[in-house]
Amino acid sequence: MAALGHLPEEVMIEILSRLPLESLLRFKTVRKSWYALINDPKFATKCFCNSLHQQKHILLKRLVTKNSGNQENVFSFLKFPLPFDGSVPVYDLDLPFEEDFRYFEIRGHSHGVLCLTDLRKDIFLCNPATREFQKLPRSILLTEPLDEFIRITSFTNAVGFGYDSKSKDFKVVRVVDFVELPCYFHPSRVEVYDLSKDRWREIQTPDRWSGIQSPICSKVFLTSCFEMYHEGTYYWWANTKVEGRAEIIRSFDMSEEVFRPIPVPKSLKGKREAYRSMGVLNGSIVLFHYPWSEDGREFDIWGMENDECGGVSWSKLLTIGPLYGIEKPLVFVGSHELLMEANGGQVILYNTRTQQFRKLPIKGHERFHATVFVESLVSVKGGNNLTYEF
């Protein structure tokens, strides 16, 4: 520790940026200069970029029953690659939650920051590595009925979180629907939260192709296993309010603040007995499609490709199965390794190349959620005008 203080500053910064985050958090109390350095957004960016080449984490959210008999959401880190000795390095996170997070869902993560929401009015940002936790300000669109004569009610239709590379800021987008009793739907409205400013603002919603200001012509299905953020864009599974209520993927570009409808593979349309979920394989978006069945399930995996004109095409990459006792895919942890939820609240690791699977000592109830996660020093304390250049 003392030796670091005698090194040139650039060498000291390089050494510190390669240390585990838990060590850096302890070092904040050693020197005032180190405290300032570790809180610097430029240093946080450098640490994050170095972490990308180190050990991978899988963030796993699961519902468990405590000794008291109460059910709680537990967030755990699962380290990959798994060691050869057969052990499974998994540890639960001690997060400073005061609210009842049993029914909270993850609505995106980026650069070490999680977005959690009850899908009604409350939204939180959390950095599991630093244990920082922030409740977002009250919505500027959601309304509270004042008395029995108020006949218009509002509710959250969709929430998404991600990073805007242009403004170098983190954003939350919320779509709010309005219904006038008994059953008249007004156009949806959209608000965006900027972390650096710690406030909401309403945005217009231009049509992706014409540029005309128009209401959002789709409604999101509340399926946590489908929603995800990837490289500047958030994705939801939705159905259109026009064209026979066709199923689509709705995306939101965090930089351009534009919604875009993405068609799904034609062979998937109309199959309402089937389940869908989304993931990333080798850096590209993939779509899982699997029918409900009490017997063996087959999982079709479709890859998404963007063309030069801004359109999207799909191609089937592979089919897994039939597999028995499997509920749903969770996340790809490698080119051929897929984490899956099995019956009875069990988690398995399936190799798509060898078709072998390995049971992991992780148990829980339904509503598993897993994602590849990289720890960071990014602060979730809003309103400080901090920006992070990744």
Summary of the structure (lengths in Angstrom):
residues: 390
radius of gyration: 22.1
end to end distance: 28.8
largest distance: 72.9
contacts: 1119
relative contact order: 0.15
helix: 11%
strand: 47%
